[in-house]
Amino acid sequence: MELQKKNEAAGQEVANLPILNCFLTTLTFREEEFEILYCNSEITISRDRDNYAVIRLKNQQVPYKATILGGFAFSVEKTGTINYKKYFDIHWEDDVSMPELVFHQKPSKVKREYEKGQKIELGFEDVGCYRVVYQDNVTADFSRVGEGAYDFHFSTGFYGSINTEPDGIHTIRFKGHRLDAEEDDYNSESKFIISRSKYTDNLLLILQDKATVFIEH
């Protein structure tokens, strides 16, 4: 099991980052760039199509034994040349937990690819700002300004704030038109729908268009 302590880069702690299921994540470092995809219970880390590693969990439990002999371990299959451990490790406890990136060096850029209808869960991960670039080049910043509080600004002129009250109530204030994408042949200024996670009570931003999301701690 590759359980690493949080590391420091340039004197500052580098936060861990969850590896979300079925989202393509790209990490850019000074010397290398890696694409990471977690899907169908395996993680693929690639430099390019010829150099990659596939990580799976191997259950070491003996079925007829009453105890677990060592729990889960990694199975790593490498093709070509890839050395991601210089930059990050994988922390993955078991087959029901979400794997995490544990950074040894701070990446200069982190981005995820989102399809239409996929969600950003505010407060789920330690992120200071989500910068959303939609496929039609509309941009939006969702910036954390406090515990459970976010400001958002769109290049369309739509802006507002999200706050969480002590009793768990979410308050959303905004200025600008919130048109549906098909309404009167206009494009939506907000380009997202608000929902709420039934598991965590966090707010969900459901993207109404395909987008690249840049993550800043």
C-alpha angles and dihedrals in degrees: 000000000000100000109162132179118244109274135216128235122186088354095302131103114252112219123232118245128211118236102229119214115260096359120121108228122193121199119195120197129174094266105018144033124207133190117210126194125179111193138136091014095302136096121220117198114188140177091188137330092287099045118053147122129222117207124197133171117244117204109223094189114124105224096219094047122090094220135051114252102213099329115230129355134184125259110201123189117185129197119191119340122326129151108179095152090082088066107027146349133216121245110197119159104184145327094284098048127083115249119237137207111234108198126219090178128028111249117231090220136018121185139168130200115230127193123214109283096024119125140234110207109211112220095015094106135026098262126146097195140007111205108197120200111188122207090254088056095253106144132203134184122208104190125186110231099171145337105325091348127119137172119207132196128183127200086233090067095258112133143154147128140267122210133178117215123215090255091057097256114141117219119200122191122181144161124211137050119308100200123169112245093251097040112119090338091289126132115240114261092206098040093193140082123218120229136154131241112243089206103049105011088234118142117257123213106208107201115225093201139032111276147171112231121204115204123213124184 
